[in-house]
């Protein structure tokens, strides 16, 4: 699945990933390859980019939106900071 994470300041992440875990406003959820089309509002919390089964990155976000369509996920966030 192709993922792009964008903030007003910069492109935070762009690449092919296994999946993402997102902080929805009504609870967290996960998007994997071949997910049904969805648009959802994101709340403040942790966004996990699962690059493959052994590698991931974690970001602290302050809210935004996600759109998933045809194995492309676009995440638009107010701000995102990578957590080591």
N, C-alpha and C positions, 0 to 999 in steps of 0.2 A: 504494500500500500504506500502511495506517495503522500508525504506529510509536509505541510508548511505551517510554521507558527510565526505570526506577524504581530508586532506591536507598532504603535504610532512612530516610534523612534527608529526601528530597524527590523530586519528579518532575523528572528531568533533561531530558527531551525528550518532546514530544508533537506529532505532526503527520503530514501526508501526505508520503511520500518515494518516490524512485525505487527505492532499494535500500539494503542495509546490508552492510558487510564486518565479520566478527566473528572474534575470536581463540578458536577452539575448542581444547579441551585436546589434540587430536591434529593441530592445524594450522588455519590460517585458512580461512574459507569465506564465500561471498556468498549473500545472499537477495534475490531480485528479486520483482516482482509475479507472482502466480499460482504461487508456489512450493508444492511439496507440503507437507503438514503435517509438522512436525518439532518435536522437543524436544531440545535439546542443552546440554551443559555448556560453559561458557566459562572460559577461563584468563585469566591476567594478560596484558595487551597493549593494542593499539590497536583501537578500534571506530570505524569510519568510517560516518557517516550521509551517504548520497548523496541530496541533496534533489532535484536534477535533473542533467542532463548537464553543467552548468557550475558547480554549487555543491555544496559538501560541508562537513561539520563533523567534527572528529576528537576523540575522547575517549580518555583513558587509564583503563582499568578494571582492577580487581583480581580479577575472577572473578564468576561467576554462572550464570544460565541464560537460554535464549531459547526461546520457544514461538511457532511460526508456524502459523496456522490461518485459512483463508478471507480471505486478504489482510490479516490483522492480525498484527503482530509485537509481542510483549511481551518486553522484555529486563529481567530483574531482576538487578542487580549489587550487589556488596558496597560498592563506591564507584566514582565516576566523576568525572573532572576534565577539563574542556574544554581542549584544546590550541589555542593561537592559531596 
